[in-house]
Amino acid sequence: MQTFRPYTLCYPVLVGVAGAGVTGEAGRAEFVIAGFGTAFGWLAAHYLGDYFDRELDRVAKPQRPIPSGRLAPGTALACGIGLAVAATALLTWANFRALPLVVVALSGVIAYSWFCKAKGLSGNLVRGLITATAFLIGAMVAAPLPGWTALGLSLVFLLHDTASNLVGTMRDVDGDRAAGYRSVPVQRGQRYAARLSVLLYASAIGIAALGLTLPHRTGYPVLLAVAGCAGLIAVLPLLWLAPTLSQARALRAHEVLVAERLVLAAAILALTVPVVPVVALLLPVLVFSVWTQAAMRSRHEIAEKEALPT
């Protein structure tokens, strides 16, 4: 369950569903396949990421399942491969043309943990690319090709998740430095990382705002405004907190982004889907995500002696 990170699991579901919804051609079956397919891929990424990060985690996060001895590395690898195969089979059954994008997404998962994560901004960009690709795969579950609208909106997820992942490296700077990982804050400092994360986040919301020039439903601007306000509340304080930013405070900022991105994905879905069913989907997953974060996340990210109270 800790490896699953349930507080993040609703996000790929909403990303895949939003991708399917943007096409305007999705029915119930397409929404279900897009949600489950991206969720399987996301869970595969967690297992494979923990497998490839096991040496880093022994230094920085020894409380996690693999370095603590509660999950065997071989088991994590087998689960990751099995879930990746399941995602590939389901999504390519829905549309064989999506196979190259599925391969790109899964390759990005491996490249991120195995190589790019230790190489600065390239790791953050690969992390954003994975989500953008998942959104396009969701679109291809419902349509033969994603279309120009989906391609444009995929940039929102590319920039947003690059920014969010960068905030995550601000939380992990001490462990990354000790393990020899050359993340952006390790190389350029927390202040530079904060400025870059704000720029990337603002760019993501700016591109999403261009969607207002497209035919859209009333829920789109409302949910987009809520997401934008929540995201800026999370990232803007990092600009003046950066010189003395604690791991706990950076984790709090990232926790807000984990909840905010659910609203952002719901906003993209509301571009073409009526707001009532969108909100009916968003509210329970938002409550579930916030609740499971409060119950589980600080212990997963910070060693027990430093863990935040829940």
LUMTORMI-499192 format. One record per residue (C-alpha): residue in one letter; y, x, z; residue number from 1. Coordinates in steps of 0.02 Angstrom, whole numbers, plus 50000, padded with zeros to 5 digits. Layout:
<rs>
<r><residu>a</residu><py>Y</py><px>X</px><pz>Z</pz><num>NUM</num></r>
...
</rs>
This chain:
<rs>
<r><residu>m</residu><py>50000</py><px>50000</px><pz>50000</pz><num>1</num></r>
<r><residu>q</residu><py>50120</py><px>50144</px><pz>50037</pz><num>2</num></r>
<r><residu>t</residu><py>50082</py><px>50220</px><pz>49868</pz><num>3</num></r>
<r><residu>f</residu><py>50114</py><px>50052</px><pz>49785</pz><num>4</num></r>
<r><residu>r</residu><py>50291</py><px>50050</px><pz>49862</pz><num>5</num></r>
<r><residu>p</residu><py>50298</py><px>49859</px><pz>49855</pz><num>6</num></r>
<r><residu>y</residu><py>50487</py><px>49859</px><pz>49877</pz><num>7</num></r>
<r><residu>t</residu><py>50502</py><px>49931</px><pz>49701</pz><num>8</num></r>
<r><residu>l</residu><py>50366</py><px>49830</px><pz>49616</pz><num>9</num></r>
<r><residu>c</residu><py>50471</py><px>49676</px><pz>49576</pz><num>10</num></r>
<r><residu>y</residu><py>50592</py><px>49779</px><pz>49472</pz><num>11</num></r>
<r><residu>p</residu><py>50475</py><px>49826</px><pz>49328</pz><num>12</num></r>
<r><residu>v</residu><py>50415</py><px>49646</px><pz>49323</pz><num>13</num></r>
<r><residu>l</residu><py>50593</py><px>49585</px><pz>49301</pz><num>14</num></r>
<r><residu>v</residu><py>50631</py><px>49723</px><pz>49174</pz><num>15</num></r>
<r><residu>g</residu><py>50482</py><px>49673</px><pz>49067</pz><num>16</num></r>
<r><residu>v</residu><py>50520</py><px>49488</px><pz>49084</pz><num>17</num></r>
<r><residu>a</residu><py>50704</py><px>49520</px><pz>49040</pz><num>18</num></r>
<r><residu>g</residu><py>50650</py><px>49615</px><pz>48885</pz><num>19</num></r>
<r><residu>a</residu><py>50542</py><px>49470</px><pz>48830</pz><num>20</num></r>
<r><residu>g</residu><py>50680</py><px>49346</px><pz>48868</pz><num>21</num></r>
<r><residu>v</residu><py>50814</py><px>49436</px><pz>48767</pz><num>22</num></r>
<r><residu>t</residu><py>50718</py><px>49404</px><pz>48606</pz><num>23</num></r>
<r><residu>g</residu><py>50734</py><px>49216</px><pz>48629</pz><num>24</num></r>
<r><residu>e</residu><py>50554</py><px>49198</px><pz>48570</pz><num>25</num></r>
<r><residu>a</residu><py>50456</py><px>49213</px><pz>48733</pz><num>26</num></r>
<r><residu>g</residu><py>50345</py><px>49079</px><pz>48804</pz><num>27</num></r>
<r><residu>r</residu><py>50257</py><px>49077</px><pz>48972</pz><num>28</num></r>
<r><residu>a</residu><py>50114</py><px>49187</px><pz>48911</pz><num>29</num></r>
<r><residu>e</residu><py>50233</py><px>49319</px><pz>48844</pz><num>30</num></r>
<r><residu>f</residu><py>50332</py><px>49322</px><pz>49006</pz><num>31</num></r>
<r><residu>v</residu><py>50171</py><px>49345</px><pz>49107</pz><num>32</num></r>
<r><residu>i</residu><py>50104</py><px>49483</px><pz>48995</pz><num>33</num></r>
<r><residu>a</residu><py>50270</py><px>49575</px><pz>48994</pz><num>34</num></r>
<r><residu>g</residu><py>50282</py><px>49567</px><pz>49184</pz><num>35</num></r>
<r><residu>f</residu><py>50105</py><px>49620</px><pz>49220</pz><num>36</num></r>
<r><residu>g</residu><py>50102</py><px>49754</px><pz>49085</pz><num>37</num></r>
<r><residu>t</residu><py>50257</py><px>49842</px><pz>49150</pz><num>38</num></r>
<r><residu>a</residu><py>50199</py><px>49822</px><pz>49330</pz><num>39</num></r>
<r><residu>f</residu><py>50033</py><px>49908</px><pz>49291</pz><num>40</num></r>
<r><residu>g</residu><py>50127</py><px>50051</px><pz>49208</pz><num>41</num></r>
<r><residu>w</residu><py>50246</py><px>50065</px><pz>49358</pz><num>42</num></r>
<r><residu>l</residu><py>50102</py><px>50074</px><pz>49481</pz><num>43</num></r>
<r><residu>a</residu><py>50018</py><px>50205</px><pz>49372</pz><num>44</num></r>
<r><residu>a</residu><py>50179</py><px>50305</px><pz>49384</pz><num>45</num></r>
<r><residu>h</residu><py>50176</py><px>50297</px><pz>49574</pz><num>46</num></r>
<r><residu>y</residu><py>49998</py><px>50363</px><pz>49584</pz><num>47</num></r>
<r><residu>l</residu><py>50023</py><px>50497</px><pz>49452</pz><num>48</num></r>
<r><residu>g</residu><py>50191</py><px>50546</px><pz>49524</pz><num>49</num></r>
<r><residu>d</residu><py>50119</py><px>50568</px><pz>49698</pz><num>50</num></r>
<r><residu>y</residu><py>49976</py><px>50668</px><pz>49624</pz><num>51</num></r>
<r><residu>f</residu><py>50090</py><px>50789</px><pz>49531</pz><num>52</num></r>
<r><residu>d</residu><py>50213</py><px>50796</px><pz>49677</pz><num>53</num></r>
<r><residu>r</residu><py>50083</py><px>50833</px><pz>49809</pz><num>54</num></r>
<r><residu>e</residu><py>50136</py><px>51015</px><pz>49833</pz><num>55</num></r>
<r><residu>l</residu><py>50320</py><px>50967</px><pz>49846</pz><num>56</num></r>
<r><residu>d</residu><py>50276</py><px>50828</px><pz>49969</pz><num>57</num></r>
<r><residu>r</residu><py>50181</py><px>50949</px><pz>50079</pz><num>58</num></r>
<r><residu>v</residu><py>50347</py><px>51038</px><pz>50106</pz><num>59</num></r>
<r><residu>a</residu><py>50473</py><px>50895</px><pz>50101</pz><num>60</num></r>
<r><residu>k</residu><py>50375</py><px>50736</px><pz>50146</pz><num>61</num></r>
<r><residu>p</residu><py>50214</py><px>50781</px><pz>50237</pz><num>62</num></r>
<r><residu>q</residu><py>50200</py><px>50603</px><pz>50304</pz><num>63</num></r>
<r><residu>r</residu><py>50157</py><px>50532</px><pz>50131</pz><num>64</num></r>
<r><residu>p</residu><py>49978</py><px>50477</px><pz>50094</pz><num>65</num></r>
<r><residu>i</residu><py>49916</py><px>50630</px><pz>49998</pz><num>66</num></r>
<r><residu>p</residu><py>49987</py><px>50774</px><pz>50103</pz><num>67</num></r>
<r><residu>s</residu><py>49943</py><px>50682</px><pz>50263</pz><num>68</num></r>
<r><residu>g</residu><py>49761</py><px>50672</px><pz>50206</pz><num>69</num></r>
<r><residu>r</residu><py>49752</py><px>50481</px><pz>50200</pz><num>70</num></r>
<r><residu>l</residu><py>49735</py><px>50477</px><pz>50010</pz><num>71</num></r>
<r><residu>a</residu><py>49630</py><px>50603</px><pz>49914</pz><num>72</num></r>
<r><residu>p</residu><py>49718</py><px>50682</px><pz>49763</pz><num>73</num></r>
<r><residu>g</residu><py>49571</py><px>50637</px><pz>49652</pz><num>74</num></r>
<r><residu>t</residu><py>49581</py><px>50456</px><pz>49705</pz><num>75</num></r>
<r><residu>a</residu><py>49767</py><px>50450</px><pz>49664</pz><num>76</num></r>
<r><residu>l</residu><py>49734</py><px>50528</px><pz>49493</pz><num>77</num></r>
<r><residu>a</residu><py>49593</py><px>50406</px><pz>49455</pz><num>78</num></r>
<r><residu>c</residu><py>49698</py><px>50255</px><pz>49507</pz><num>79</num></r>
<r><residu>g</residu><py>49844</py><px>50316</px><pz>49403</pz><num>80</num></r>
<r><residu>i</residu><py>49737</py><px>50340</px><pz>49248</pz><num>81</num></r>
<r><residu>g</residu><py>49651</py><px>50172</px><pz>49273</pz><num>82</num></r>
<r><residu>l</residu><py>49816</py><px>50078</px><pz>49288</pz><num>83</num></r>
<r><residu>a</residu><py>49888</py><px>50170</px><pz>49138</pz><num>84</num></r>
<r><residu>v</residu><py>49738</py><px>50118</px><pz>49034</pz><num>85</num></r>
<r><residu>a</residu><py>49756</py><px>49938</px><pz>49094</pz><num>86</num></r>
<r><residu>a</residu><py>49942</py><px>49936</px><pz>49048</pz><num>87</num></r>
<r><residu>t</residu><py>49907</py><px>50011</px><pz>48877</pz><num>88</num></r>
<r><residu>a</residu><py>49766</py><px>49889</px><pz>48839</pz><num>89</num></r>
<r><residu>l</residu><py>49864</py><px>49734</px><pz>48892</pz><num>90</num></r>
<r><residu>l</residu><py>50027</py><px>49779</px><pz>48804</pz><num>91</num></r>
<r><residu>t</residu><py>49949</py><px>49837</px><pz>48641</pz><num>92</num></r>
<r><residu>w</residu><py>49839</py><px>49683</px><pz>48639</pz><num>93</num></r>
<r><residu>a</residu><py>49999</py><px>49581</px><pz>48643</pz><num>94</num></r>
<r><residu>n</residu><py>50079</py><px>49685</px><pz>48504</pz><num>95</num></r>
<r><residu>f</residu><py>49996</py><px>49838</px><pz>48430</pz><num>96</num></r>
<r><residu>r</residu><py>50167</py><px>49898</px><pz>48368</pz><num>97</num></r>
<r><residu>a</residu><py>50215</py><px>49929</px><pz>48550</pz><num>98</num></r>
<r><residu>l</residu><py>50085</py><px>50068</px><pz>48567</pz><num>99</num></r>
<r><residu>p</residu><py>50205</py><px>50212</px><pz>48524</pz><num>100</num></r>
<r><residu>l</residu><py>50328</py><px>50151</px><pz>48656</pz><num>101</num></r>
<r><residu>v</residu><py>50188</py><px>50133</px><pz>48784</pz><num>102</num></r>
<r><residu>v</residu><py>50137</py><px>50313</px><pz>48746</pz><num>103</num></r>
<r><residu>v</residu><py>50318</py><px>50370</px><pz>48764</pz><num>104</num></r>
<r><residu>a</residu><py>50335</py><px>50282</px><pz>48932</pz><num>105</num></r>
<r><residu>l</residu><py>50173</py><px>50352</px><pz>49003</pz><num>106</num></r>
<r><residu>s</residu><py>50211</py><px>50525</px><pz>48935</pz><num>107</num></r>
<r><residu>g</residu><py>50380</py><px>50514</px><pz>49019</pz><num>108</num></r>
<r><residu>v</residu><py>50295</py><px>50474</px><pz>49184</pz><num>109</num></r>
<r><residu>i</residu><py>50189</py><px>50632</px><pz>49172</pz><num>110</num></r>
<r><residu>a</residu><py>50333</py><px>50740</px><pz>49108</pz><num>111</num></r>
<r><residu>y</residu><py>50448</py><px>50680</px><pz>49246</pz><num>112</num></r>
<r><residu>s</residu><py>50333</py><px>50726</px><pz>49390</pz><num>113</num></r>
<r><residu>w</residu><py>50250</py><px>50877</px><pz>49311</pz><num>114</num></r>
<r><residu>f</residu><py>50400</py><px>50966</px><pz>49238</pz><num>115</num></r>
<r><residu>c</residu><py>50567</py><px>50877</px><pz>49216</pz><num>116</num></r>
<r><residu>k</residu><py>50596</py><px>50824</px><pz>49396</pz><num>117</num></r>
<r><residu>a</residu><py>50620</py><px>51006</px><pz>49444</pz><num>118</num></r>
<r><residu>k</residu><py>50741</py><px>51041</px><pz>49301</pz><num>119</num></r>
<r><residu>g</residu><py>50900</py><px>50949</px><pz>49347</pz><num>120</num></r>
<r><residu>l</residu><py>50979</py><px>50813</px><pz>49242</pz><num>121</num></r>
<r><residu>s</residu><py>50835</py><px>50809</px><pz>49118</pz><num>122</num></r>
<r><residu>g</residu><py>50725</py><px>50735</px><pz>49254</pz><num>123</num></r>
<r><residu>n</residu><py>50852</py><px>50599</px><pz>49294</pz><num>124</num></r>
<r><residu>l</residu><py>50869</py><px>50557</px><pz>49109</pz><num>125</num></r>
<r><residu>v</residu><py>50681</py><px>50546</px><pz>49085</pz><num>126</num></r>
<r><residu>r</residu><py>50673</py><px>50427</px><pz>49232</pz><num>127</num></r>
<r><residu>g</residu><py>50803</py><px>50317</px><pz>49151</pz><num>128</num></r>
<r><residu>l</residu><py>50714</py><px>50328</px><pz>48984</pz><num>129</num></r>
<r><residu>i</residu><py>50554</py><px>50261</px><pz>49060</pz><num>130</num></r>
<r><residu>t</residu><py>50640</py><px>50101</px><pz>49118</pz><num>131</num></r>
<r><residu>a</residu><py>50733</py><px>50080</px><pz>48953</pz><num>132</num></r>
<r><residu>t</residu><py>50567</py><px>50096</px><pz>48861</pz><num>133</num></r>
<r><residu>a</residu><py>50486</py><px>49969</px><pz>48977</pz><num>134</num></r>
<r><residu>f</residu><py>50625</py><px>49846</px><pz>48933</pz><num>135</num></r>
<r><residu>l</residu><py>50594</py><px>49872</px><pz>48747</pz><num>136</num></r>
<r><residu>i</residu><py>50406</py><px>49853</px><pz>48772</pz><num>137</num></r>
<r><residu>g</residu><py>50439</py><px>49686</px><pz>48858</pz><num>138</num></r>
<r><residu>a</residu><py>50540</py><px>49633</px><pz>48706</pz><num>139</num></r>
<r><residu>m</residu><py>50397</py><px>49682</px><pz>48591</pz><num>140</num></r>
<r><residu>v</residu><py>50276</py><px>49573</px><pz>48688</pz><num>141</num></r>
<r><residu>a</residu><py>50376</py><px>49424</px><pz>48624</pz><num>142</num></r>
<r><residu>a</residu><py>50431</py><px>49487</px><pz>48453</pz><num>143</num></r>
<r><residu>p</residu><py>50361</py><px>49605</px><pz>48320</pz><num>144</num></r>
<r><residu>l</residu><py>50509</py><px>49724</px><pz>48345</pz><num>145</num></r>
<r><residu>p</residu><py>50636</py><px>49729</px><pz>48488</pz><num>146</num></r>
<r><residu>g</residu><py>50793</py><px>49693</px><pz>48386</pz><num>147</num></r>
<r><residu>w</residu><py>50969</py><px>49762</px><pz>48399</pz><num>148</num></r>
<r><residu>t</residu><py>51018</py><px>49664</px><pz>48555</pz><num>149</num></r>
<r><residu>a</residu><py>50871</py><px>49733</px><pz>48653</pz><num>150</num></r>
<r><residu>l</residu><py>50905</py><px>49909</px><pz>48590</pz><num>151</num></r>
<r><residu>g</residu><py>51085</py><px>49899</px><pz>48648</pz><num>152</num></r>
<r><residu>l</residu><py>51041</py><px>49826</px><pz>48818</pz><num>153</num></r>
<r><residu>s</residu><py>50907</py><px>49959</px><pz>48844</pz><num>154</num></r>
<r><residu>l</residu><py>51052</py><px>50082</px><pz>48864</pz><num>155</num></r>
<r><residu>v</residu><py>51101</py><px>49985</px><pz>49021</pz><num>156</num></r>
<r><residu>f</residu><py>50933</py><px>50027</px><pz>49101</pz><num>157</num></r>
<r><residu>l</residu><py>50937</py><px>50206</px><pz>49036</pz><num>158</num></r>
<r><residu>l</residu><py>51106</py><px>50242</px><pz>49117</pz><num>159</num></r>
<r><residu>h</residu><py>51076</py><px>50137</px><pz>49273</pz><num>160</num></r>
<r><residu>d</residu><py>50909</py><px>50215</px><pz>49319</pz><num>161</num></r>
<r><residu>t</residu><py>50973</py><px>50390</px><pz>49278</pz><num>162</num></r>
<r><residu>a</residu><py>51113</py><px>50358</px><pz>49404</pz><num>163</num></r>
<r><residu>s</residu><py>50994</py><px>50282</px><pz>49532</pz><num>164</num></r>
<r><residu>n</residu><py>50872</py><px>50426</px><pz>49517</pz><num>165</num></r>
<r><residu>l</residu><py>51016</py><px>50548</px><pz>49537</pz><num>166</num></r>
<r><residu>v</residu><py>51064</py><px>50464</px><pz>49701</pz><num>167</num></r>
<r><residu>g</residu><py>50882</py><px>50487</px><pz>49752</pz><num>168</num></r>
<r><residu>t</residu><py>50897</py><px>50675</px><pz>49724</pz><num>169</num></r>
<r><residu>m</residu><py>51049</py><px>50676</px><pz>49838</pz><num>170</num></r>
<r><residu>r</residu><py>50935</py><px>50607</px><pz>49973</pz><num>171</num></r>
<r><residu>d</residu><py>50802</py><px>50739</px><pz>49940</pz><num>172</num></r>
<r><residu>v</residu><py>50913</py><px>50892</px><pz>49918</pz><num>173</num></r>
<r><residu>d</residu><py>50848</py><px>50991</px><pz>50067</pz><num>174</num></r>
<r><residu>g</residu><py>50665</py><px>50967</px><pz>50022</pz><num>175</num></r>
<r><residu>d</residu><py>50698</py><px>51002</px><pz>49838</pz><num>176</num></r>
<r><residu>r</residu><py>50789</py><px>51163</px><pz>49880</pz><num>177</num></r>
<r><residu>a</residu><py>50649</py><px>51219</px><pz>49995</pz><num>178</num></r>
<r><residu>a</residu><py>50519</py><px>51185</px><pz>49861</pz><num>179</num></r>
<r><residu>g</residu><py>50618</py><px>51272</px><pz>49723</pz><num>180</num></r>
<r><residu>y</residu><py>50665</py><px>51113</px><pz>49628</pz><num>181</num></r>
<r><residu>r</residu><py>50827</py><px>51135</px><pz>49530</pz><num>182</num></r>
<r><residu>s</residu><py>50895</py><px>50959</px><pz>49546</pz><num>183</num></r>
<r><residu>v</residu><py>51077</py><px>50921</px><pz>49504</pz><num>184</num></r>
<r><residu>p</residu><py>51137</py><px>50924</px><pz>49687</pz><num>185</num></r>
<r><residu>v</residu><py>51040</py><px>51085</px><pz>49718</pz><num>186</num></r>
<r><residu>q</residu><py>51119</py><px>51169</px><pz>49566</pz><num>187</num></r>
<r><residu>r</residu><py>51294</py><px>51093</px><pz>49567</pz><num>188</num></r>
<r><residu>g</residu><py>51317</py><px>51020</px><pz>49741</pz><num>189</num></r>
<r><residu>q</residu><py>51324</py><px>50846</px><pz>49814</pz><num>190</num></r>
<r><residu>r</residu><py>51503</py><px>50812</px><pz>49760</pz><num>191</num></r>
<r><residu>y</residu><py>51463</py><px>50844</px><pz>49576</pz><num>192</num></r>
<r><residu>a</residu><py>51305</py><px>50737</px><pz>49589</pz><num>193</num></r>
<r><residu>a</residu><py>51407</py><px>50595</px><pz>49667</pz><num>194</num></r>
<r><residu>r</residu><py>51537</py><px>50600</px><pz>49529</pz><num>195</num></r>
<r><residu>l</residu><py>51403</py><px>50600</px><pz>49395</pz><num>196</num></r>
<r><residu>s</residu><py>51308</py><px>50456</px><pz>49474</pz><num>197</num></r>
<r><residu>v</residu><py>51466</py><px>50349</px><pz>49483</pz><num>198</num></r>
<r><residu>l</residu><py>51507</py><px>50389</px><pz>49300</pz><num>199</num></r>
<r><residu>l</residu><py>51332</py><px>50344</px><pz>49243</pz><num>200</num></r>
<r><residu>y</residu><py>51328</py><px>50184</px><pz>49345</pz><num>201</num></r>
<r><residu>a</residu><py>51499</py><px>50128</px><pz>49283</pz><num>202</num></r>
<r><residu>s</residu><py>51444</py><px>50163</px><pz>49104</pz><num>203</num></r>
<r><residu>a</residu><py>51289</py><px>50055</px><pz>49128</pz><num>204</num></r>
<r><residu>i</residu><py>51391</py><px>49908</px><pz>49191</pz><num>205</num></r>
<r><residu>g</residu><py>51519</py><px>49935</px><pz>49053</pz><num>206</num></r>
<r><residu>i</residu><py>51386</py><px>49922</px><pz>48918</pz><num>207</num></r>
<r><residu>a</residu><py>51312</py><px>49769</px><pz>49003</pz><num>208</num></r>
<r><residu>a</residu><py>51486</py><px>49691</px><pz>49001</pz><num>209</num></r>
<r><residu>l</residu><py>51488</py><px>49709</px><pz>48812</pz><num>210</num></r>
<r><residu>g</residu><py>51349</py><px>49580</px><pz>48814</pz><num>211</num></r>
<r><residu>l</residu><py>51486</py><px>49453</px><pz>48851</pz><num>212</num></r>
<r><residu>t</residu><py>51534</py><px>49466</px><pz>48668</pz><num>213</num></r>
<r><residu>l</residu><py>51362</py><px>49398</px><pz>48622</pz><num>214</num></r>
<r><residu>p</residu><py>51309</py><px>49217</px><pz>48638</pz><num>215</num></r>
<r><residu>h</residu><py>51261</py><px>49202</px><pz>48822</pz><num>216</num></r>
<r><residu>r</residu><py>51228</py><px>49077</px><pz>48959</pz><num>217</num></r>
<r><residu>t</residu><py>51343</py><px>49051</px><pz>49108</pz><num>218</num></r>
<r><residu>g</residu><py>51229</py><px>49143</px><pz>49229</pz><num>219</num></r>
<r><residu>y</residu><py>51250</py><px>49309</px><pz>49138</pz><num>220</num></r>
<r><residu>p</residu><py>51429</py><px>49353</px><pz>49191</pz><num>221</num></r>
<r><residu>v</residu><py>51403</py><px>49288</px><pz>49367</pz><num>222</num></r>
<r><residu>l</residu><py>51247</py><px>49389</px><pz>49403</pz><num>223</num></r>
<r><residu>l</residu><py>51317</py><px>49541</px><pz>49314</pz><num>224</num></r>
<r><residu>a</residu><py>51472</py><px>49535</px><pz>49425</pz><num>225</num></r>
<r><residu>v</residu><py>51363</py><px>49523</px><pz>49581</pz><num>226</num></r>
<r><residu>a</residu><py>51258</py><px>49672</px><pz>49525</pz><num>227</num></r>
<r><residu>g</residu><py>51411</py><px>49775</px><pz>49480</pz><num>228</num></r>
<r><residu>c</residu><py>51497</py><px>49744</px><pz>49647</pz><num>229</num></r>
<r><residu>a</residu><py>51339</py><px>49786</px><pz>49745</pz><num>230</num></r>
<r><residu>g</residu><py>51308</py><px>49944</px><pz>49644</pz><num>231</num></r>
<r><residu>l</residu><py>51485</py><px>50008</px><pz>49664</pz><num>232</num></r>
<r><residu>i</residu><py>51475</py><px>49975</px><pz>49852</pz><num>233</num></r>
<r><residu>a</residu><py>51322</py><px>50089</px><pz>49852</pz><num>234</num></r>
<r><residu>v</residu><py>51384</py><px>50233</px><pz>49745</pz><num>235</num></r>
<r><residu>l</residu><py>51573</py><px>50242</px><pz>49770</pz><num>236</num></r>
<r><residu>p</residu><py>51565</py><px>50297</px><pz>49954</pz><num>237</num></r>
<r><residu>l</residu><py>51460</py><px>50446</px><pz>49899</pz><num>238</num></r>
<r><residu>l</residu><py>51617</py><px>50521</px><pz>49822</pz><num>239</num></r>
<r><residu>w</residu><py>51697</py><px>50553</px><pz>49993</pz><num>240</num></r>
<r><residu>l</residu><py>51537</py><px>50567</px><pz>50093</pz><num>241</num></r>
<r><residu>a</residu><py>51461</py><px>50698</px><pz>49978</pz><num>242</num></r>
<r><residu>p</residu><py>51515</py><px>50856</px><pz>50072</pz><num>243</num></r>
<r><residu>t</residu><py>51425</py><px>50800</px><pz>50231</pz><num>244</num></r>
<r><residu>l</residu><py>51304</py><px>50673</px><pz>50159</pz><num>245</num></r>
<r><residu>s</residu><py>51152</py><px>50649</px><pz>50269</pz><num>246</num></r>
<r><residu>q</residu><py>50978</py><px>50609</px><pz>50206</pz><num>247</num></r>
<r><residu>a</residu><py>50983</py><px>50444</px><pz>50300</pz><num>248</num></r>
<r><residu>r</residu><py>51150</py><px>50392</px><pz>50222</pz><num>249</num></r>
<r><residu>a</residu><py>51091</py><px>50437</px><pz>50046</pz><num>250</num></r>
<r><residu>l</residu><py>50934</py><px>50335</px><pz>50076</pz><num>251</num></r>
<r><residu>r</residu><py>51040</py><px>50185</px><pz>50125</pz><num>252</num></r>
<r><residu>a</residu><py>51139</py><px>50199</px><pz>49963</pz><num>253</num></r>
<r><residu>h</residu><py>50978</py><px>50206</px><pz>49863</pz><num>254</num></r>
<r><residu>e</residu><py>50908</py><px>50056</px><pz>49957</pz><num>255</num></r>
<r><residu>v</residu><py>51058</py><px>49954</px><pz>49902</pz><num>256</num></r>
<r><residu>l</residu><py>51027</py><px>50008</px><pz>49722</pz><num>257</num></r>
<r><residu>v</residu><py>50844</py><px>49956</px><pz>49736</pz><num>258</num></r>
<r><residu>a</residu><py>50903</py><px>49780</px><pz>49779</pz><num>259</num></r>
<r><residu>e</residu><py>51051</py><px>49782</px><pz>49657</pz><num>260</num></r>
<r><residu>r</residu><py>50943</py><px>49826</px><pz>49508</pz><num>261</num></r>
<r><residu>l</residu><py>50845</py><px>49666</px><pz>49534</pz><num>262</num></r>
<r><residu>v</residu><py>51006</py><px>49568</px><pz>49512</pz><num>263</num></r>
<r><residu>l</residu><py>51051</py><px>49672</px><pz>49359</pz><num>264</num></r>
<r><residu>a</residu><py>50882</py><px>49639</px><pz>49276</pz><num>265</num></r>
<r><residu>a</residu><py>50901</py><px>49454</px><pz>49318</pz><num>266</num></r>
<r><residu>a</residu><py>51074</py><px>49456</px><pz>49238</pz><num>267</num></r>
<r><residu>i</residu><py>51001</py><px>49524</px><pz>49077</pz><num>268</num></r>
<r><residu>l</residu><py>50869</py><px>49387</px><pz>49082</pz><num>269</num></r>
<r><residu>a</residu><py>51007</py><px>49258</px><pz>49109</pz><num>270</num></r>
<r><residu>l</residu><py>51084</py><px>49308</px><pz>48944</pz><num>271</num></r>
<r><residu>t</residu><py>50963</py><px>49189</px><pz>48858</pz><num>272</num></r>
<r><residu>v</residu><py>50875</py><px>49095</px><pz>48999</pz><num>273</num></r>
<r><residu>p</residu><py>50957</py><px>48957</px><pz>49104</pz><num>274</num></r>
<r><residu>v</residu><py>51025</py><px>49017</px><pz>49270</pz><num>275</num></r>
<r><residu>v</residu><py>50923</py><px>48898</px><pz>49380</pz><num>276</num></r>
<r><residu>p</residu><py>50750</py><px>48969</px><pz>49338</pz><num>277</num></r>
<r><residu>v</residu><py>50822</py><px>49145</px><pz>49339</pz><num>278</num></r>
<r><residu>v</residu><py>50892</py><px>49124</px><pz>49515</pz><num>279</num></r>
<r><residu>a</residu><py>50731</py><px>49037</px><pz>49569</pz><num>280</num></r>
<r><residu>l</residu><py>50638</py><px>49194</px><pz>49514</pz><num>281</num></r>
<r><residu>l</residu><py>50766</py><px>49317</px><pz>49582</pz><num>282</num></r>
<r><residu>l</residu><py>50786</py><px>49252</px><pz>49760</pz><num>283</num></r>
<r><residu>p</residu><py>50605</py><px>49269</px><pz>49821</pz><num>284</num></r>
<r><residu>v</residu><py>50582</py><px>49440</px><pz>49741</pz><num>285</num></r>
<r><residu>l</residu><py>50747</py><px>49498</px><pz>49815</pz><num>286</num></r>
<r><residu>v</residu><py>50696</py><px>49440</px><pz>49988</pz><num>287</num></r>
<r><residu>f</residu><py>50525</py><px>49522</px><pz>49968</pz><num>288</num></r>
<r><residu>s</residu><py>50602</py><px>49686</px><pz>49911</pz><num>289</num></r>
<r><residu>v</residu><py>50730</py><px>49693</px><pz>50052</pz><num>290</num></r>
<r><residu>w</residu><py>50599</py><px>49646</px><pz>50182</pz><num>291</num></r>
<r><residu>t</residu><py>50470</py><px>49774</px><pz>50126</pz><num>292</num></r>
<r><residu>q</residu><py>50604</py><px>49910</px><pz>50114</pz><num>293</num></r>
<r><residu>a</residu><py>50655</py><px>49877</px><pz>50293</pz><num>294</num></r>
<r><residu>a</residu><py>50474</py><px>49879</px><pz>50350</pz><num>295</num></r>
<r><residu>m</residu><py>50410</py><px>50028</px><pz>50252</pz><num>296</num></r>
<r><residu>r</residu><py>50531</py><px>50137</px><pz>50159</pz><num>297</num></r>
<r><residu>s</residu><py>50613</py><px>50250</px><pz>50288</pz><num>298</num></r>
<r><residu>r</residu><py>50442</py><px>50306</px><pz>50351</pz><num>299</num></r>
<r><residu>h</residu><py>50387</py><px>50343</px><pz>50173</pz><num>300</num></r>
<r><residu>e</residu><py>50542</py><px>50445</px><pz>50128</pz><num>301</num></r>
<r><residu>i</residu><py>50589</py><px>50530</px><pz>50292</pz><num>302</num></r>
<r><residu>a</residu><py>50476</py><px>50618</px><pz>50416</pz><num>303</num></r>
<r><residu>e</residu><py>50444</py><px>50518</px><pz>50574</pz><num>304</num></r>
<r><residu>k</residu><py>50556</py><px>50623</px><pz>50686</pz><num>305</num></r>
<r><residu>e</residu><py>50702</py><px>50586</px><pz>50568</pz><num>306</num></r>
<r><residu>a</residu><py>50654</py><px>50410</px><pz>50515</pz><num>307</num></r>
<r><residu>l</residu><py>50782</py><px>50273</px><pz>50525</pz><num>308</num></r>
<r><residu>p</residu><py>50754</py><px>50127</px><pz>50644</pz><num>309</num></r>
<r><residu>t</residu><py>50694</py><px>49968</px><pz>50559</pz><num>310</num></r>
</rs>
